[in-house]
Amino acid sequence: MQFETESFPKSIDNSRLGQLMREVLYALVPGTLLMIWFFGWGVISNLFLAILFSLSLEAIMLKLRKRPLRPFLTDYSAVITGWLLALSIPAFAPWWLILIGSFFAIVIAKQLYGGLGYNPFNPAMVGYVVLLVSFPVEMVNWFAPVNNSMASIGFTDMLQLVFTGMPDTPEWDAMTMATPLDTLKIGLGLDKPLAELTQGKSFGVLAGAGWEWISLGYLCGGLWMIYRKIISWHIPLTLLATLALISAIFWGYDASTHSSPLFHLLAGGTMLGAFFIATDPVSASTTPWGKIFYAAGIAFFIYLIRVWGSGYPDGVGFAVLIMNMAVPLIDYYTRPKVFGEARE
């Protein structure tokens, strides 16, 4: 069966595209500022390096493909890719880790497919998943939020961590911690009660310490994008509602071993994924019903990977890429009927 695919955005000029992309960046600001507040200089370092590497690699590939630089570098698509990648990896990530992630996001997942509008997979998630699979130790090496140990890590310490690596000392090791999702997965796998696990320092009032407020920042930015009609409500609302429904079913069945719907909505990358990643206009479904099936599938795989997946506590990146593969099929069978179309 031959599936027809369309490039995006063939009907939008570069200035309009740049304006839309800037609005997405504006919407990312609340969650990003909160992430900086809780995780400090490391987030700023991630953002600077990821955006720098993404723009540089984009320019190199455009030069090799003999394409003009200015129109493609000023559409902000590479900036958004770098920004999303930076928010998805641990603060104070080493420079080479960010470079590798940016390479796979920009060069492999975007430019080798033909550039913006032709990539079947979300570039930032390709970079993130490659890093997660290839460098699991570095990708789970999160630091505690600012109200614990991060306050002592200043600008000079940040440079040391990013460019020379973490000192192999007990003091530095004590500053790292597992994410709340990772803590739950490991603890429940050892048959520890959920109530005991959620009493640790990595947990806050609603979900993970700090993460719950960061997620609410992304939620505010996402709702603003819907209000501004940058994205439609179909994907984020369906994804969040489906994830809440699935988690509510298992939570109602056994609350001692399954987290609440509120926890799943505010933990990890749920809000970032629902509003800023799953809604990518190139790799996401484009039909009204297709968006709903696509988003529901992402929610299903997020919960499946979080609860029963082996080794990966947060399934947002994997879930998005899995459903990216299904987009041509979904769009083919959910195309709206065109009135006046000749019957085959």
C-alpha positions as CSV (number, residue, x, y, z in Angstrom):
1,M,0.0,0.0,0.0
2,Q,1.3,3.4,-1.0
3,F,0.8,6.2,1.6
4,E,0.9,9.8,0.5
5,T,2.9,12.1,2.6
6,E,3.1,15.9,2.4
7,S,5.9,18.2,3.3
8,F,5.2,20.9,5.9
9,P,4.8,23.8,5.8
10,K,4.6,24.3,2.0
11,S,1.8,26.9,2.3
12,I,3.5,29.1,4.9
13,D,6.2,31.6,4.0
14,N,9.4,31.8,6.1
15,S,8.4,35.0,8.0
16,R,5.1,33.4,9.1
17,L,6.8,30.2,10.0
18,G,9.4,32.1,12.0
19,Q,6.6,33.9,13.9
20,L,4.8,30.6,14.7
21,M,8.1,29.1,16.0
22,R,8.8,32.1,18.1
23,E,5.4,31.7,19.8
24,V,6.3,28.1,20.7
25,L,9.5,29.4,22.2
26,Y,7.6,32.0,24.2
27,A,5.3,29.2,25.5
28,L,8.3,27.2,26.7
29,V,9.6,30.1,28.8
30,P,7.5,29.5,32.0
31,G,8.5,25.8,32.3
32,T,12.1,26.6,31.4
33,L,12.4,29.4,34.0
34,L,11.0,27.0,36.7
35,M,13.4,24.4,35.6
36,I,16.3,26.9,35.9
37,W,14.9,27.8,39.4
38,F,15.0,24.2,40.6
39,F,18.1,22.9,38.8
40,G,20.2,26.0,38.4
41,W,23.1,26.8,36.1
42,G,23.0,23.3,34.5
43,V,19.8,24.0,32.6
44,I,21.3,27.3,31.2
45,S,24.4,25.3,30.1
46,N,22.2,22.7,28.4
47,L,20.2,25.3,26.6
48,F,23.3,27.3,25.4
49,L,25.2,24.2,24.1
50,A,22.2,22.4,22.6
51,I,21.0,25.5,20.7
52,L,24.6,26.3,19.6
53,F,25.3,22.8,18.4
54,S,21.9,22.5,16.7
55,L,22.3,25.8,14.7
56,S,25.9,24.9,13.8
57,L,25.0,21.4,12.6
58,E,22.0,22.8,10.7
59,A,24.3,25.4,9.0
60,I,26.9,22.7,8.1
61,M,24.2,20.4,6.6
62,L,22.6,23.2,4.6
63,K,26.0,24.2,3.2
64,L,26.7,20.6,2.2
65,R,23.3,20.4,0.6
66,K,23.9,23.7,-1.2
67,R,20.8,25.3,0.4
68,P,20.6,29.0,1.5
69,L,21.4,29.4,5.2
70,R,19.4,32.5,6.2
71,P,15.8,31.2,5.5
72,F,16.3,28.0,7.3
73,L,18.4,29.2,10.2
74,T,15.9,32.0,10.9
75,D,12.8,29.8,11.0
76,Y,13.7,28.8,14.6
77,S,13.1,25.1,14.0
78,A,16.7,24.2,14.9
79,V,16.4,26.4,18.0
80,I,13.3,24.6,19.2
81,T,14.9,21.2,18.6
82,G,17.9,22.2,20.7
83,W,15.7,23.7,23.3
84,L,13.5,20.6,23.7
85,L,16.6,18.4,23.8
86,A,18.2,20.5,26.5
87,L,15.0,20.3,28.6
88,S,14.9,16.5,28.2
89,I,18.4,15.6,29.5
90,P,19.8,16.0,33.0
91,A,21.1,19.4,34.1
92,F,24.9,19.7,33.9
93,A,25.1,17.1,31.1
94,P,28.6,16.9,29.6
95,W,29.2,18.8,26.4
96,W,29.9,15.8,24.3
97,L,26.6,14.2,25.3
98,I,24.7,17.3,24.1
99,L,26.7,17.3,20.9
100,I,25.9,13.7,20.1
101,G,22.2,14.2,20.8
102,S,22.2,17.3,18.6
103,F,23.9,15.4,15.8
104,F,21.3,12.7,15.7
105,A,18.5,15.2,16.1
106,I,19.6,17.7,13.4
107,V,21.7,15.6,11.0
108,I,20.2,12.1,11.1
109,A,16.5,12.8,12.0
110,K,16.0,16.0,10.1
111,Q,18.5,17.0,7.4
112,L,19.1,13.5,5.9
113,Y,15.4,13.2,5.4
114,G,15.3,16.5,3.5
115,G,15.0,19.1,6.2
116,L,12.0,20.7,7.9
117,G,8.8,19.3,6.6
118,Y,10.1,15.9,5.5
119,N,11.2,14.3,8.7
120,P,8.9,11.4,9.8
121,F,10.2,11.5,13.4
122,N,10.4,14.2,16.0
123,P,14.1,15.2,15.8
124,A,14.5,16.2,19.5
125,M,13.1,12.8,20.6
126,V,15.4,10.9,18.2
127,G,18.3,12.7,19.8
128,Y,17.0,12.0,23.3
129,V,16.2,8.3,22.8
130,V,19.7,7.7,21.2
131,L,21.3,9.2,24.3
132,L,19.1,7.3,26.7
133,V,19.8,4.0,25.0
134,S,23.5,4.6,24.4
135,F,24.5,6.5,27.6
136,P,22.1,5.3,30.4
137,V,24.4,6.2,33.2
138,E,24.8,9.9,32.1
139,M,21.1,10.2,31.3
140,V,19.9,9.2,34.8
141,N,22.5,11.3,36.6
142,W,20.0,14.0,37.8
143,F,20.9,16.4,40.6
144,A,18.6,17.1,43.5
145,P,16.4,20.3,43.1
146,V,17.7,23.6,44.5
147,N,16.1,23.3,47.9
148,N,18.4,20.3,48.6
149,S,21.9,20.4,47.2
150,M,21.9,22.5,44.0
151,A,22.3,25.8,45.8
152,S,26.0,24.9,46.4
153,I,26.7,24.4,42.6
154,G,27.7,27.7,41.1
155,F,28.9,28.9,37.7
156,T,32.5,27.7,38.2
157,D,31.3,24.2,39.3
158,M,29.0,24.1,36.3
159,L,31.9,24.7,33.9
160,Q,33.8,21.9,35.7
161,L,30.9,19.5,35.4
162,V,30.1,20.2,31.8
163,F,33.7,20.3,30.3
164,T,35.8,18.1,32.6
165,G,33.3,15.7,34.2
166,M,32.0,15.1,37.7
167,P,34.6,14.6,40.3
168,D,34.7,11.0,41.6
169,T,34.1,11.9,45.2
170,P,31.4,11.0,47.8
171,E,30.4,14.6,48.2
172,W,29.5,15.0,44.5
173,D,27.8,11.5,44.3
174,A,25.6,12.5,47.3
175,M,24.2,15.4,45.2
176,T,22.8,13.1,42.5
177,M,19.5,11.3,42.8
178,A,17.1,9.1,40.8
179,T,14.1,10.8,39.3
180,P,10.7,10.2,41.0
181,L,9.6,7.9,38.2
182,D,12.8,5.9,38.4
183,T,12.5,5.7,42.2
184,L,9.0,4.3,41.9
185,K,9.9,1.8,39.2
186,I,12.9,0.4,41.2
187,G,11.1,0.4,44.5
188,L,8.0,-1.3,43.3
189,G,10.1,-3.9,41.5
190,L,11.6,-4.7,44.9
191,D,8.0,-5.0,46.3
192,K,8.3,-1.9,48.5
193,P,4.9,-0.2,49.3
194,L,4.1,2.9,47.2
195,A,3.3,5.0,50.4
196,E,6.8,4.4,51.7
197,L,8.5,5.3,48.4
198,T,6.7,8.6,48.0
199,Q,8.0,9.8,51.4
200,G,11.5,10.3,50.0
201,K,13.1,13.7,49.4
202,S,12.6,13.4,45.6
203,F,8.8,13.7,46.0
204,G,6.8,16.8,46.5
205,V,3.1,17.6,47.2
206,L,1.7,16.4,43.9
207,A,4.5,14.5,42.1
208,G,8.2,14.9,42.1
209,A,9.8,17.7,44.0
210,G,10.2,20.6,41.7
211,W,8.9,18.6,38.7
212,E,5.3,19.2,39.6
213,W,5.8,23.0,39.3
214,I,7.8,22.7,36.2
215,S,5.0,20.6,34.6
216,L,2.5,23.3,35.6
217,G,4.7,25.8,33.8
218,Y,4.6,23.8,30.6
219,L,0.8,23.4,31.1
220,C,0.4,27.2,31.2
221,G,2.5,27.6,28.1
222,G,0.6,24.9,26.3
223,L,-2.8,26.4,27.1
224,W,-1.5,29.7,25.8
225,M,-0.6,28.1,22.5
226,I,-4.1,26.6,22.2
227,Y,-5.5,30.1,23.0
228,R,-3.3,31.6,20.3
229,K,-4.2,28.8,17.9
230,I,-0.6,27.7,17.5
231,I,-1.7,24.2,18.2
232,S,-5.2,22.6,18.3
233,W,-6.6,21.0,21.5
234,H,-6.9,17.5,20.0
235,I,-3.5,16.0,20.7
236,P,-2.7,17.5,24.2
237,L,-6.2,17.0,25.6
238,T,-6.6,13.5,24.3
239,L,-3.1,12.5,25.5
240,L,-3.6,13.8,29.0
241,A,-7.2,12.5,29.3
242,T,-6.2,9.0,28.1
243,L,-3.2,8.8,30.4
244,A,-5.4,10.0,33.3
245,L,-8.0,7.4,32.4
246,I,-5.6,4.5,32.1
247,S,-3.8,5.4,35.3
248,A,-7.1,5.9,37.2
249,I,-8.2,2.4,36.2
250,F,-5.1,0.8,37.7
251,W,-4.9,3.1,40.6
252,G,-8.5,2.3,41.5
253,Y,-7.7,-1.4,41.2
254,D,-4.7,-1.3,43.5
255,A,-3.6,2.1,44.9
256,S,-0.7,0.5,46.9
257,T,1.2,-0.5,43.7
258,H,0.0,2.1,41.1
259,S,0.5,5.8,41.2
260,S,-2.4,8.3,41.0
261,P,-3.5,9.9,37.7
262,L,-2.3,13.3,39.0
263,F,1.2,11.9,39.6
264,H,1.4,10.6,36.0
265,L,0.2,13.9,34.6
266,L,2.7,16.0,36.6
267,A,5.7,13.7,36.7
268,G,8.4,13.3,34.1
269,G,7.9,14.7,30.7
270,T,4.1,14.4,30.4
271,M,3.2,18.0,30.0
272,L,6.3,18.9,27.9
273,G,5.4,15.9,25.7
274,A,1.7,16.6,25.4
275,F,2.0,20.3,24.4
276,F,5.4,20.7,22.8
277,I,6.6,17.3,21.4
278,A,3.6,15.3,20.4
279,T,2.1,18.4,18.6
280,D,5.1,18.7,16.2
281,P,3.3,19.7,13.0
282,V,5.6,17.6,10.8
283,S,5.7,14.2,12.5
284,A,2.3,14.3,14.2
285,S,-1.0,13.2,12.6
286,T,-2.8,16.0,10.7
287,T,-6.5,14.8,10.5
288,P,-8.9,15.6,13.3
289,W,-9.7,12.0,14.2
290,G,-6.1,11.0,13.4
291,K,-4.8,13.4,16.0
292,I,-7.0,11.7,18.6
293,F,-5.9,8.2,17.8
294,Y,-2.3,9.3,17.6
295,A,-2.4,11.0,21.0
296,A,-4.3,8.1,22.6
297,G,-1.6,5.8,21.4
298,I,1.1,7.9,22.8
299,A,-0.6,7.9,26.2
300,F,-1.0,4.2,26.1
301,F,2.7,3.6,25.4
302,I,3.7,6.1,28.0
303,Y,1.9,4.2,30.7
304,L,3.0,0.8,29.4
305,I,6.7,1.8,29.4
306,R,6.5,3.6,32.8
307,V,4.8,0.7,34.6
308,W,6.1,-2.4,32.8
309,G,8.9,-1.3,30.6
310,S,12.4,-2.6,31.4
311,G,15.0,0.0,32.4
312,Y,13.3,3.2,31.2
313,P,11.2,5.0,33.8
314,D,9.7,7.7,31.5
315,G,8.3,6.6,28.2
316,V,7.4,9.9,26.5
317,G,10.3,9.8,24.0
318,F,9.7,6.2,23.0
319,A,6.0,6.6,22.8
320,V,6.2,9.6,20.5
321,L,8.6,7.9,18.1
322,I,6.4,4.7,18.0
323,M,3.3,6.7,17.1
324,N,5.3,8.8,14.6
325,M,5.8,5.5,12.7
326,A,2.0,5.0,12.7
327,V,1.1,8.5,11.4
328,P,0.9,7.6,7.7
329,L,-1.4,4.7,8.4
330,I,-3.5,6.8,10.8
331,D,-3.8,9.7,8.4
332,Y,-4.7,7.4,5.5
333,Y,-7.7,5.8,7.3
334,T,-8.9,9.0,9.0
335,R,-8.9,11.4,6.0
336,P,-12.1,13.5,6.0
337,K,-14.5,12.7,3.1
338,V,-14.1,15.3,0.3
339,F,-17.5,16.3,-1.1
340,G,-17.7,15.9,-4.8
341,E,-14.9,13.3,-4.9
342,A,-15.5,10.7,-7.6
343,R,-16.3,7.2,-6.1
344,E,-13.7,4.6,-7.0
